[in-house]
Amino acid sequence: MIVRNLEEARKTDRHVVADNGNWESTRLVLADDGMNHSFHITVIHAGTETPIHYKHHLETVYCIEGEGEVETVADGKIWPIKPGDVYVLDKHDQHLLRASKTMTLACVFYPAITGREKHRADGSYAPADES
């Protein structure tokens, strides 16, 4: 069994901050835990927009607090996001994530990430098999 505490994990290298400061993420479950998925608590800071395109991962996101929106780039459709909402990137959707109020999100990635990933220039994380 694995038991971890969010506040304790935030004091370790499991806490990752985006280079541009838009978000910070505490990775509670990672690839080396052997679960095939990873689980993160991510904070998206108010007034930011983050282009994301997880070409190599699927993601489910649950909004715990805050407000924002997700826009799919392919069709320009916008979904408002508030506490209690979940959105699922089941088709590797290229999207823009905007926070009007700081958002706290619970995120599950498949396949699991290693933990040090940050968005590449195209908005993706490296594939799981890339070193």
HELIX and SHEET records of a PDB file:
HELIX    1   1 LEU A    6  ALA A    9  1                                   4    
HELIX    2   2 ALA A   31  ASP A   33  5                                   3    
SHEET    1   A 5 HIS A  15  VAL A  17  0                                        
SHEET    2   A 5 TRP A  23  VAL A  29 -1                                        
SHEET    3   A 5 SER A  38  ILE A  44 -1                                        
SHEET    4   A 5 GLN A  94  TYR A 110 -1                                        
SHEET    5   A 5 THR A  48  HIS A  53 -1                                        
SHEET    1   B 6 HIS A  15  VAL A  17  0                                        
SHEET    2   B 6 TRP A  23  VAL A  29 -1                                        
SHEET    3   B 6 SER A  38  ILE A  44 -1                                        
SHEET    4   B 6 GLN A  94  TYR A 110 -1                                        
SHEET    5   B 6 LEU A  58  THR A  72 -1                                        
SHEET    6   B 6 ILE A  78  ILE A  81 -1                                        
SHEET    1   C 6 HIS A  15  VAL A  17  0                                        
SHEET    2   C 6 TRP A  23  VAL A  29 -1                                        
SHEET    3   C 6 SER A  38  ILE A  44 -1                                        
SHEET    4   C 6 GLN A  94  TYR A 110 -1                                        
SHEET    5   C 6 LEU A  58  THR A  72 -1                                        
SHEET    6   C 6 VAL A  86  LEU A  89 -1                                        
END                                                                             
